[in-house]
């Protein structure tokens, strides 16, 4: 419960500013490519460091990384409130990605350590409820705060929530608990035990490679949506910050509602089938986002995209727990999946900014649809092996 609460308040804080940041950067004079860089810089440092933190947490324990990462989130929030420059935003997002690399993948590994065999889908689904409900509450609260006061208040609110998560983890998470893989003898557990297979060895497993590909490609479409859907809703449709927050919120809210039932279902039917269905729904949802031209059209299309992720991600994480347990490297496996997520969130904003600057806004959701379709196809070719 402590871990779930810490993740909830932290992701809600991050969700406070995510839909407002593209519009804020645009008001500061940033072009589409610069907005993509601001969003992508977060995923750049996250991609660089998340494999190391995941692997180190297998050796040193999970708690220190979670605690220090949450405090880093708090410091980053203060820096956001103190700056108004485009390149300063890039630098702060780089620091935020570093802090994020310590928190979510390590927390997922923590849950994976506690998950009994046969309960992978249910446990990861319940954990993801905290993640998704935090992300869904954040955009609405952030939009209301921005309309009521200004974006600085949203930044400071993000910091306050991160500080709450820090104190929860510092006080209530057990001290000195180190993970121990099932296939490692007890006397070799702890800081000096073997680190388990490396990332290239894990990617040599077809099921792991399939999960990595799907997670990276689907998240590329998420990165496009989170970065440029608020921008389009604000500049092309003239929606208020509160309305933009609602449009973004429905995606994550629908995904949150799906986590527990889809996690339960993933323990009983083919996980690969569920991932394939979610991928195909994601292709259709991105095409619907391309055609939406009203507030309610955006709400419906983004809800469908949330449903796609809500169906696909619980079995992805359940398979990740199974493969991590079998490989004796839960932290490394969760770090690898987090790396796939970060690469997608890096590629999505950068690709979207490029196509807007060189072609038109209408291209970005079509590109996202094609990427999800390719990722789903590649997933099946690897998973069937």
C-alpha positions in Angstrom: 0.0 0.0 0.0 2.9 2.4 0.7 4.4 1.7 -2.7 1.1 2.2 -4.4 0.4 5.4 -2.6 3.8 6.8 -3.4 3.5 6.0 -7.1 0.0 7.4 -7.2 0.9 10.8 -5.8 4.1 11.0 -7.9 2.4 10.2 -11.2 -0.5 12.5 -10.4 2.1 15.3 -9.9 3.7 14.4 -13.3 0.3 14.4 -14.9 -0.4 17.9 -13.6 2.0 19.5 -16.0 2.3 17.0 -18.9 -0.7 18.3 -21.0 0.1 21.9 -20.1 3.8 21.8 -21.0 3.4 21.8 -24.8 1.1 24.8 -24.7 3.4 26.6 -22.2 6.4 26.0 -24.4 4.5 27.2 -27.5 3.6 30.4 -25.6 7.4 30.9 -24.9 8.1 30.8 -28.6 9.0 27.1 -29.1 8.4 25.5 -32.5 7.1 22.0 -33.0 10.6 20.5 -33.1 11.6 22.3 -29.9 8.4 21.1 -28.2 9.4 17.6 -29.3 12.8 18.1 -27.9 11.5 19.3 -24.5 9.3 16.3 -24.2 11.9 13.9 -25.6 14.7 15.1 -23.4 13.0 13.5 -20.4 13.0 10.1 -22.1 16.6 10.6 -23.3 18.1 10.6 -19.8 15.5 8.0 -18.6 16.6 5.7 -21.5 20.3 6.1 -20.6 20.0 5.4 -16.9 17.0 3.1 -16.4 18.9 0.0 -17.4 21.6 0.7 -14.8 19.2 1.5 -12.0 17.1 -1.6 -12.7 20.2 -3.8 -12.6 21.7 -2.1 -9.6 18.5 -2.5 -7.7 18.8 -6.3 -8.2 22.1 -6.1 -6.2 21.5 -3.2 -3.7 17.8 -3.3 -3.0 14.9 -1.3 -4.3 14.2 1.2 -1.5 17.2 3.6 -1.9 16.5 4.2 -5.6 12.8 4.9 -5.0 13.5 7.4 -2.1 16.2 9.3 -3.9 14.2 9.4 -7.2 11.1 10.9 -5.5 13.2 13.6 -3.8 14.7 14.4 -7.2 11.2 14.8 -8.6 10.6 17.4 -5.8 13.7 19.4 -6.7 12.9 19.3 -10.4 9.4 20.7 -9.7 10.9 23.7 -7.9 13.2 24.3 -10.9 10.2 24.2 -13.3 8.5 27.0 -11.3 11.7 29.1 -11.4 12.4 29.1 -15.1 10.8 30.6 -18.2 13.3 29.7 -21.0 13.0 27.0 -23.6 16.5 25.6 -23.1 16.1 25.7 -19.4 13.0 23.6 -19.8 15.1 21.1 -21.8 17.7 20.9 -19.1 15.1 20.4 -16.4 13.4 17.7 -18.3 16.7 15.9 -18.6 17.0 16.0 -14.8 13.4 14.8 -14.5 14.2 11.8 -16.7 17.1 10.9 -14.4 14.9 11.0 -11.3 12.2 9.0 -13.1 14.6 6.3 -14.0 15.0 5.6 -10.2 11.4 5.3 -9.4 8.9 3.5 -11.7 10.9 0.5 -13.0 12.4 -0.2 -9.6 8.9 0.0 -8.0 7.6 -2.4 -10.7 10.5 -4.8 -9.8 9.6 -4.4 -6.1 6.0 -5.6 -6.9 7.4 -8.4 -9.1 9.5 -9.7 -6.2 6.3 -10.0 -4.1 4.1 -11.6 -6.9 3.3 -15.3 -6.4 3.3 -17.5 -9.5 0.0 -17.4 -11.4 -0.9 -14.0 -10.1 1.3 -11.9 -12.4 -1.5 -10.3 -14.3 -3.6 -9.4 -11.3 -0.7 -8.0 -9.2 0.7 -5.8 -12.0 -2.9 -4.8 -12.9 -3.5 -3.6 -9.4 -0.2 -1.8 -9.2 -0.9 -0.1 -12.6 -4.2 1.2 -11.1 -2.1 3.5 -8.9 0.0 4.5 -11.8 -2.9 5.2 -14.2 -5.3 6.8 -11.7 -2.5 9.2 -10.7 -1.9 10.1 -14.4 -5.6 10.5 -15.1 -6.3 12.8 -12.1 -3.2 14.9 -12.8 -4.3 16.5 -16.1 -7.7 17.6 -14.9 -6.3 19.1 -11.7 -3.5 20.7 -13.6 -5.9 22.3 -16.1 -8.1 23.6 -13.3 -5.1 25.1 -11.4 -3.8 26.7 -14.6 -7.2 28.3 -15.4 -7.6 29.4 -11.8 -4.1 30.7 -11.2 -1.2 29.9 -13.6 1.1 27.1 -14.6 3.6 28.0 -11.8 1.0 26.8 -9.3 0.8 23.5 -11.2 4.6 23.1 -11.0 4.6 23.8 -7.3 1.7 21.3 -6.8 3.7 18.7 -8.6 6.5 19.3 -6.2 4.3 19.0 -3.2 2.9 15.7 -4.4 6.4 14.3 -5.1 7.5 15.4 -1.6 4.5 13.4 -0.1 5.6 10.3 -2.1 9.2 10.8 -0.8 8.1 10.9 2.9 5.8 7.9 2.4 8.6 5.8 1.0 11.2 7.1 3.5 9.1 6.3 6.5 7.1 3.2 5.5 9.0 1.2 3.0 11.0 -1.6 4.7 14.7 -1.0 5.2 17.4 -3.3 4.0 15.1 -5.6 1.9 17.1 -6.9 -1.0 15.6 -9.0 -3.8 16.7 -12.6 -4.3 16.1 -14.5 -7.5 14.6 -17.9 -7.2 17.4 -19.6 -9.1 20.2 -18.0 -7.0 21.3 -19.8 -3.8 20.4 -18.0 -0.6 24.0 -17.8 0.6 25.0 -15.8 -2.6 22.1 -13.3 -2.2 22.8 -9.6 -1.4 25.3 -7.1 -2.8 27.9 -9.6 -3.8 25.7 -12.1 -5.6 25.9 -12.6 -9.4 24.1 -9.8 -11.3 22.1 -12.2 -13.5 22.0 -12.1 -17.3 22.8 -8.9 -19.1 20.5 -6.9 -21.3 21.7 -8.4 -24.6 21.2 -11.9 -23.1 17.7 -11.0 -22.1 16.9 -9.6 -25.6 18.1 -12.9 -26.9 14.9 -14.5 -25.5 12.2 -14.3 -28.1 9.4 -13.5 -25.6 11.4 -10.7 -24.1 12.3 -9.3 -27.5 8.7 -9.4 -28.5 7.6 -7.4 -25.3 10.4 -4.9 -25.9 9.3 -4.2 -29.5 5.7 -3.9 -28.7 6.3 -1.7 -25.6 8.6 0.6 -27.6 6.3 1.0 -30.6 3.1 1.4 -28.8 4.7 4.0 -26.5 5.9 5.9 -29.5 2.3 6.5 -30.3 1.6 7.5 -26.7 4.5 10.0 -26.9 3.0 11.5 -30.1 -0.4 11.8 -28.4 0.8 13.3 -25.1 2.9 15.9 -26.8 0.8 17.1 -29.7 -2.8 16.3 -28.8 -2.8 19.1 -26.2 -1.1 21.4 -28.7 -3.6 20.7 -31.4 -6.5 21.0 -29.0 -5.3 24.4 -27.8 -4.1 26.0 -31.0 -6.4 24.5 -33.6 -9.6 24.0 -31.6 -9.1 26.8 -29.0 -9.9 24.5 -26.0 -9.2 25.8 -22.5 -6.6 24.3 -20.3 -9.4 22.5 -18.3 -10.9 21.0 -21.5 -7.4 19.9 -22.7 -6.9 18.3 -19.3 -10.1 16.4 -19.7 -9.2 15.2 -23.2 -5.9 13.8 -22.0 -7.4 12.4 -18.8 -10.0 10.2 -20.4 -7.2 8.1 -22.1 -5.5 7.3 -18.8 -8.8 6.9 -16.9 -10.1 4.3 -19.3 -6.7 2.5 -19.1 -6.8 2.7 -15.3 -10.3 1.1 -15.1 -9.1 -1.7 -17.4 -6.1 -2.7 -15.3 -7.6 -5.0 -12.7 -10.0 -6.9 -15.0 -7.6 -7.2 -17.8 -4.8 -8.3 -15.4 -7.2 -10.9 -14.0 -8.1 -12.0 -17.6 -4.4 -12.2 -18.5 -3.9 -14.9 -15.9 -6.5 -17.0 -17.6 -6.3 -16.6 -21.4 -3.5 -16.1 -23.9 -1.5 -13.0 -23.0 -0.2 -12.8 -26.6 -3.8 -12.7 -27.9 -4.6 -9.8 -25.6 -1.6 -7.9 -26.6 -2.4 -8.4 -30.3 -6.0 -7.2 -29.8 -4.8 -4.1 -27.9 -2.3 -3.3 -30.7 -5.0 -3.5 -33.4 -7.3 -1.3 -31.4 -4.4 1.2 -31.0 -4.0 1.4 -34.8 -7.7 2.3 -35.2 -7.6 4.8 -32.3 -4.8 6.7 -33.8 -6.6 7.0 -37.1 -9.7 8.2 -35.2 -7.6 10.9 -33.5 -6.5 12.0 -36.9 -10.1 12.6 -38.0 -11.4 14.1 -34.8 -12.2 17.8 -35.1 -14.4 18.5 -32.0 -14.0 18.2 -28.3 -16.2 15.2 -28.1 -14.5 13.6 -31.1 -11.2 13.9 -29.3 -12.6 12.5 -26.1 -14.0 9.4 -27.9 -10.9 8.8 -29.9 -8.6 9.2 -27.0 -10.8 6.9 -24.9 -10.5 4.2 -27.5 -6.7 4.6 -27.4 -6.8 4.3 -23.6 -8.9 1.1 -24.0 -6.2 -0.3 -26.3 -3.5 0.3 -23.8 -5.7 -1.0 -21.0 -6.1 -4.3 -22.8 -2.4 -4.7 -23.9 -0.3 -3.5 -21.0 -1.4 -5.8 -18.2 -0.4 -8.9 -20.1 2.8 -7.2 -21.2 3.8 -6.6 -17.6 2.6 -10.1 -16.5 4.8 -11.7 -19.1 7.6 -9.4 -18.0 7.3 -10.7 -14.4 7.3 -14.3 -15.6 10.4 -13.8 -17.7 12.2 -11.8 -15.0 11.5 -14.5 -12.5 12.7 -17.3 -14.8 15.9 -15.3 -15.7 16.6 -14.4 -12.1 16.8 -10.7 -13.0 13.5 -9.0 -12.1 15.0 -5.5 -11.8 16.9 -5.9 -15.1 13.8 -7.1 -17.0 11.7 -4.3 -15.6 14.5 -1.9 -16.5 14.5 -3.3 -20.0 10.7 -2.7 -20.4 11.1 0.8 -18.9 13.9 1.4 -21.4 11.5 0.4 -24.2 8.9 2.8 -22.8 11.5 5.6 -22.6 12.7 5.1 -26.2 9.1 5.3 -27.4 8.5 8.5 -25.4 11.7 9.9 -26.9 11.0 8.9 -30.5 7.3 10.0 -30.5 7.8 13.7 -29.7 10.8 13.9 -32.0 9.1 12.2 -34.9 6.0 14.3 -34.4 7.9 17.6 -34.3 9.7 16.6 -37.5 6.6 15.8 -39.4 4.7 18.9 -38.3 7.6 21.2 -39.3 8.3 19.5 -42.6 4.8 18.3 -43.7 1.7 19.1 -41.7 0.0 18.4 -38.4 -2.3 15.9 -40.1 0.6 13.5 -40.6 1.5 12.7 -37.0 -1.4 10.5 -36.0 -1.2 8.6 -39.2 2.5 8.0 -38.5 1.6 6.8 -35.0 -1.0 4.4 -36.4 1.6 2.9 -38.8 4.2 2.5 -36.0 1.7 0.6 -33.8 0.7 -1.6 -36.7 4.4 -2.5 -37.4 5.1 -3.1 -33.7 2.1 -5.4 -33.3 3.2 -7.4 -36.4 6.8 -7.7 -35.1 5.5 -8.7 -31.7 3.6 -11.7 -33.2 6.5 -12.8 -35.3 8.8 -12.9 -32.2 6.2 -14.2 -29.7 5.2 -17.2 -31.9 8.8 -18.4 -31.7 
